[in-house]
C-alpha cells in the first residue's frame, strides 16, 4: 500500500518542563523511549527531527537516527517536512507518520494503526482517537474532541475537532490523540497553507486541513497515551514505565 517513514519532532523550548525530551525515565531520555516505541511499531524506518544537538546525540547513543532541522519552524509538521525532504529526496516514502516526542508510553500497536485509513485513496491524513471514559475529561478544554461520521467499525471521517464538549446529546465522545499519518503530498500541501480562522480560534492545527477540504480519518484505539507536559506528567510516565518493566 505504502512505504511509511516515521518521524518524531523534538525540541528543547518547553517552558513548563525545561529540556523535556532529555528528561530521564528509567535511565534513558524520554525521546529515546518514544523512538523505541516507534521502532517497535514496525511500519518503517524511524528518525528524530530536531534542532538541538543534545537530542540528536542522545538518539545516536541509543542506536537511532536523528536529522538536524532549522530552529525557526512554527510547528512540528513543518519540522518533519524538512526532515523527510533531507532523509528521502528521491521521494520513495509516500507516507510520513508524525509521532510527538512527548509520548513515552505510546502503544506501538496504535502507531501502526494510524496508517490503515490511508489504504483508502480518498483519505489525505489519518489520526487516532479514544473513547473518553472519565467524566471530567468531557468538559476539559485541554482534551480535544473529534466529531466525526463512522465509515466502518472503529473508523471515522473527521468532521471537526474542538476543545468544547461535542457532539451534544447522548453517546460517546472521542478524545483526539495528536499522532498523524500524512500522505507525503498532503503534508506538503498542508504546510503551504496559511493558518485558518478556526485553527487560530480553537488553537488546533488540524482544522487548517479540514477548512481546506482535506479529508482526515480517525482510527479508534484502546488507550490515550500520556502526553508529558509538566513535572507531574513526568512522574506518571516514570511510574507507568516502571510498572511495565516489572510486569
Buried (B, 14 or more C-beta within 10 A) or exposed (E): EBEBBBBBBBBBEBEEBEBBBBBEBBEBBBBBBBBBBBBBBEBBBBBBBBBBEBBBBBBEEBEBEBBBBEEEBEBBBBBBBBBBBEBBEEEEBBBBBBBBBBBBBBBBBBBBBBBBBBEBEEBBBBBBBBEBEEEEBBEBEEBBBBBBEEBEEEBBBBEBBBBEBBBEEEEEBBBBBBBBBBBBEBBBBBBEEEEBEBBEEBEBBBBBBBBBEBBBBBBBBEBBBBBBBEEEBBEBBBEBBEEEEEE
